[in-house]
Amino acid sequence: MSKIKETKKEKTNIEKETKEEKKPSEIDLLKEELTKESDKYTRLQAEFINYQTRTQNEISNMFKYEGESFIKSLLDVIDDFERAIMMDDNDLSDEVSNFLKGFKMVYTRLIGIMDSLEVKPIDVEGKEFDPHFAEAVLTEHNENLPENVVLEVLKKGYMYKDKLIRPAMVKVNK
């Protein structure tokens, strides 16, 4: 009888050991959980660094282009000055001619201020039409020039630092 009991005990012990082997130990579970949490922490840290970088870039661009809306509103004033000073001085009376000289002085100062703010007109006349810098509002056919060349600038385009703030309105050869 004792042999039967011993074999039964051995059998139960073997079953217990295999069950214990199948169950992950508490240490293994904790290691796995620690790995998951560590991975989660690393990802969260990377996301935070990306967020910081993105925010710093946005703030930097905001400061870089801080005067953009003001400059855009001044461009129409510059257009008006350019139209006014295009008048021929010879056909005007002395009084009007002096007035026009004053306009030219104000215009020159205004252009100087725009230059100091890094606002530059885009030179597109006589060059191949580029839709990134110009908007074709008219077309005309000139056999002496190649197709898709800007014939005339109707309204100047401007760059503010490295950003287009107003495309040029042009007449293109077709």
Contacts in CASP RR format, 6 or more apart in sequence:
PFRMAT RR
TARGET T0000
AUTHOR 0000-0000-0000
METHOD contacts of the structure
MODEL  1
MSKIKETKKEKTNIEKETKEEKKPSEIDLLKEELTKESDKYTRLQAEFIN
YQTRTQNEISNMFKYEGESFIKSLLDVIDDFERAIMMDDNDLSDEVSNFL
KGFKMVYTRLIGIMDSLEVKPIDVEGKEFDPHFAEAVLTEHNENLPENVV
LEVLKKGYMYKDKLIRPAMVKVNK
24 32 0 8 1.000
64 161 0 8 1.000
65 160 0 8 1.000
65 161 0 8 1.000
65 163 0 8 1.000
67 117 0 8 1.000
67 160 0 8 1.000
68 160 0 8 1.000
68 163 0 8 1.000
68 165 0 8 1.000
71 114 0 8 1.000
71 117 0 8 1.000
71 119 0 8 1.000
71 158 0 8 1.000
71 160 0 8 1.000
71 165 0 8 1.000
72 165 0 8 1.000
72 166 0 8 1.000
74 110 0 8 1.000
74 114 0 8 1.000
75 156 0 8 1.000
75 158 0 8 1.000
75 165 0 8 1.000
75 166 0 8 1.000
77 110 0 8 1.000
78 107 0 8 1.000
78 110 0 8 1.000
78 111 0 8 1.000
78 114 0 8 1.000
79 155 0 8 1.000
79 156 0 8 1.000
81 103 0 8 1.000
81 106 0 8 1.000
81 107 0 8 1.000
81 110 0 8 1.000
82 107 0 8 1.000
82 156 0 8 1.000
84 100 0 8 1.000
84 103 0 8 1.000
85 100 0 8 1.000
85 103 0 8 1.000
85 104 0 8 1.000
85 107 0 8 1.000
87 100 0 8 1.000
89 97 0 8 1.000
89 100 0 8 1.000
92 100 0 8 1.000
114 120 0 8 1.000
117 160 0 8 1.000
118 160 0 8 1.000
118 161 0 8 1.000
119 158 0 8 1.000
119 159 0 8 1.000
119 160 0 8 1.000
119 165 0 8 1.000
120 158 0 8 1.000
120 159 0 8 1.000
121 156 0 8 1.000
121 157 0 8 1.000
121 158 0 8 1.000
122 133 0 8 1.000
122 134 0 8 1.000
122 156 0 8 1.000
122 157 0 8 1.000
122 158 0 8 1.000
122 159 0 8 1.000
122 164 0 8 1.000
122 167 0 8 1.000
122 168 0 8 1.000
124 130 0 8 1.000
124 133 0 8 1.000
124 134 0 8 1.000
124 150 0 8 1.000
124 153 0 8 1.000
124 157 0 8 1.000
124 168 0 8 1.000
124 170 0 8 1.000
125 150 0 8 1.000
125 151 0 8 1.000
125 152 0 8 1.000
125 153 0 8 1.000
125 170 0 8 1.000
126 145 0 8 1.000
126 149 0 8 1.000
126 150 0 8 1.000
126 151 0 8 1.000
127 149 0 8 1.000
127 150 0 8 1.000
128 148 0 8 1.000
128 149 0 8 1.000
128 150 0 8 1.000
129 136 0 8 1.000
129 148 0 8 1.000
129 149 0 8 1.000
129 150 0 8 1.000
129 170 0 8 1.000
129 172 0 8 1.000
132 164 0 8 1.000
133 157 0 8 1.000
133 164 0 8 1.000
133 167 0 8 1.000
133 168 0 8 1.000
134 150 0 8 1.000
134 157 0 8 1.000
134 167 0 8 1.000
134 168 0 8 1.000
134 169 0 8 1.000
134 170 0 8 1.000
135 167 0 8 1.000
135 168 0 8 1.000
135 169 0 8 1.000
135 170 0 8 1.000
136 170 0 8 1.000
136 171 0 8 1.000
136 172 0 8 1.000
137 154 0 8 1.000
137 169 0 8 1.000
137 170 0 8 1.000
137 171 0 8 1.000
138 154 0 8 1.000
138 170 0 8 1.000
138 171 0 8 1.000
138 172 0 8 1.000
139 171 0 8 1.000
139 172 0 8 1.000
139 173 0 8 1.000
139 174 0 8 1.000
140 151 0 8 1.000
140 171 0 8 1.000
140 172 0 8 1.000
140 173 0 8 1.000
140 174 0 8 1.000
141 173 0 8 1.000
141 174 0 8 1.000
142 151 0 8 1.000
142 173 0 8 1.000
145 151 0 8 1.000
145 173 0 8 1.000
146 173 0 8 1.000
147 173 0 8 1.000
147 174 0 8 1.000
148 172 0 8 1.000
148 173 0 8 1.000
148 174 0 8 1.000
149 172 0 8 1.000
149 173 0 8 1.000
150 168 0 8 1.000
150 170 0 8 1.000
150 171 0 8 1.000
150 172 0 8 1.000
150 173 0 8 1.000
151 170 0 8 1.000
151 171 0 8 1.000
151 172 0 8 1.000
151 173 0 8 1.000
152 170 0 8 1.000
152 171 0 8 1.000
153 168 0 8 1.000
153 169 0 8 1.000
153 170 0 8 1.000
154 169 0 8 1.000
154 170 0 8 1.000
154 171 0 8 1.000
155 168 0 8 1.000
155 169 0 8 1.000
156 166 0 8 1.000
156 168 0 8 1.000
157 164 0 8 1.000
157 166 0 8 1.000
157 167 0 8 1.000
157 168 0 8 1.000
157 169 0 8 1.000
158 164 0 8 1.000
158 165 0 8 1.000
158 166 0 8 1.000
159 165 0 8 1.000
END
